[in-house]
């Protein structure tokens, strides 16, 4: 056992000696070969193409109205309203109500309240609950509440048809039951 320990100690020293003997001659040959190749290889630099000339674009329509401005849309809608033969049209001059900023499909009916002579519907949007009565507006299509029952809210919306004419359509919000 003592001889195997001695061999185990001498083996790394022997390997180190072998590696030292191989190192110097091979490295010098490789360095010499790399220097020869560098001297014999011609340096070739390709000419860079000239940059493209920039021609600035001149915007000639700066004196014309912006095609995306809300003012231009209002003018176009006013022209359409003047040509319309339909007596149905929304009141665009009135002050908007809170629930008119939400699409109708995001509004849920969650209950009703009854006060003497007046019914209120409780409508929920996200986590907020609002009270509405007949005559209030709901939804983005000028929907006015026409009737409130214990199970639903009926609306009359004023929308444009394919020809650009204002038309009425009925909509309703039904009571959403809690599923727990």
C-alpha positions in Angstrom: 0.0 0.0 0.0 2.8 2.4 0.7 4.2 1.9 -2.8 0.9 2.8 -4.5 0.8 6.0 -2.4 4.2 6.9 -3.6 3.3 6.2 -7.2 0.2 8.4 -6.8 2.4 11.2 -5.5 4.9 11.0 -8.3 2.5 10.7 -11.2 1.4 14.4 -11.2 5.1 15.4 -11.1 5.9 13.1 -14.0 3.1 14.5 -16.1 4.2 18.1 -15.4 7.7 17.3 -16.6 6.4 15.7 -19.8 4.3 18.8 -20.5 7.2 21.2 -20.0 9.3 19.3 -22.5 6.7 19.6 -25.3 5.8 23.2 -24.9 8.6 25.5 -26.3 9.3 23.9 -29.7 5.7 23.8 -31.0 4.8 27.3 -29.9 7.8 28.8 -31.7 6.9 27.0 -34.9 3.3 28.3 -34.8 4.4 31.9 -34.1 6.9 31.7 -37.1 4.2 30.3 -39.4 1.7 33.1 -38.4 4.3 35.8 -39.0 5.0 34.3 -42.5 1.3 34.2 -43.4 0.8 37.8 -42.3 3.7 39.0 -44.5 2.5 37.1 -47.6 -1.2 38.0 -47.3 -2.0 41.2 -49.3 -4.1 43.8 -47.5 -7.2 44.5 -49.5 -9.6 47.3 -48.5 -12.7 47.7 -50.5 -13.8 51.2 -51.5 -16.9 52.4 -49.6 -19.8 53.4 -51.8 -20.8 57.1 -51.6 -23.8 57.9 -49.4 -27.2 58.3 -51.0 -28.3 61.9 -51.5 -31.2 63.0 -49.3 -34.0 64.9 -50.9 -36.2 66.6 -48.3 -40.0 66.2 -48.8 -41.9 69.5 -48.9 -45.4 69.4 -47.3 -47.6 71.5 -49.5 -50.9 70.9 -47.5 -49.8 72.8 -44.4 -52.4 75.5 -45.0 -55.2 73.0 -45.3 -57.1 71.6 -42.3 -55.8 68.6 -40.5 -57.8 65.5 -41.8 -57.7 63.9 -38.4 -58.9 66.9 -36.3 -62.1 66.7 -34.3 -63.1 70.1 -35.7 -63.2 68.7 -39.2 -65.3 65.7 -38.0 -67.8 68.1 -36.4 -68.1 70.1 -39.7 -68.7 66.9 -41.6 -71.3 65.7 -39.1 -73.0 69.1 -39.2 -73.3 68.9 -43.0 -74.8 65.4 -42.7 -77.2 66.6 -40.1 -78.3 69.5 -42.4 -79.0 67.1 -45.3 -80.8 64.5 -43.2 -84.5 64.1 -43.8 -85.0 62.0 -40.7 -86.6 63.8 -37.7 -84.7 61.5 -35.4 -81.4 62.9 -34.2 -79.6 63.0 -30.9 -79.2 66.2 -28.9 -75.5 66.9 -29.4 -75.6 70.1 -27.3 -76.7 68.6 -24.0 -74.2 67.7 -21.2 -73.1 64.1 -21.3 -73.8 61.8 -18.3 -71.3 59.6 -16.6 -72.6 56.3 -18.0 -72.4 57.5 -21.6 -68.7 57.0 -21.6 -69.0 53.2 -21.3 -70.0 50.7 -24.0 -73.4 49.2 -23.2 -72.0 45.7 -23.1 -69.8 46.6 -20.1 -72.8 47.9 -18.1 -74.7 45.4 -15.8 -78.0 45.8 -14.0 -77.5 44.6 -10.5 -80.7 45.7 -8.8 -83.5 48.3 -8.3 -84.5 50.9 -5.7 -88.0 52.1 -5.2 -88.8 55.5 -3.7 -92.3 56.9 -3.6 -93.4 57.5 -7.2 -89.9 56.8 -8.6 -88.0 53.6 -9.7 -84.3 53.5 -9.9 -82.1 50.9 -11.5 -78.7 50.1 -10.1 -76.1 49.7 -12.9 -72.6 48.5 -12.3 -69.5 49.3 -14.4 -66.3 47.7 -13.3 -66.6 48.0 -9.5 -68.7 51.2 -9.4 -72.5 51.2 -9.0 -74.7 54.0 -10.4 -78.4 54.9 -9.9 -80.4 55.7 -13.1 -84.0 56.7 -13.6 -86.2 57.0 -16.6 -84.8 59.8 -18.8 -81.1 59.2 -17.9 -78.7 58.3 -20.7 -76.6 55.1 -20.7 -74.1 53.8 -23.3 -72.2 55.4 -26.1 -75.1 55.4 -28.6 -77.2 58.1 -27.0 -79.3 55.4 -25.2 -82.0 56.9 -23.0 -83.7 54.9 -20.3 -87.4 54.5 -21.2 -88.6 51.9 -18.7 -87.4 50.3 -15.5 -88.8 47.1 -14.1 -87.5 44.8 -11.3 -85.8 42.6 -13.9 -84.7 44.9 -16.7 -83.9 48.4 -18.0 -85.2 49.3 -21.4 -83.3 51.8 -23.6 -83.9 53.6 -26.8 -80.6 54.2 -28.7 -80.1 56.6 -31.5 -77.5 55.3 -34.0 -76.5 56.0 -37.6 -77.4 53.4 -40.2 -75.4 52.5 -43.3 -76.7 55.5 -45.2 -75.7 57.9 -42.5 -79.3 58.5 -41.3 -80.1 58.6 -37.6 -82.4 55.7 -36.5 -83.7 54.4 -33.2 -83.2 50.9 -31.9 -84.3 49.3 -28.7 -81.9 47.7 -26.2 -82.3 46.3 -22.7 -80.1 45.5 -19.7 -81.3 42.5 -17.8 -80.8 41.9 -14.1 -77.6 39.9 -13.4 -78.1 37.2 -10.8 -75.2 36.4 -8.4 -73.9 33.0 -9.1 -72.1 31.8 -5.9 
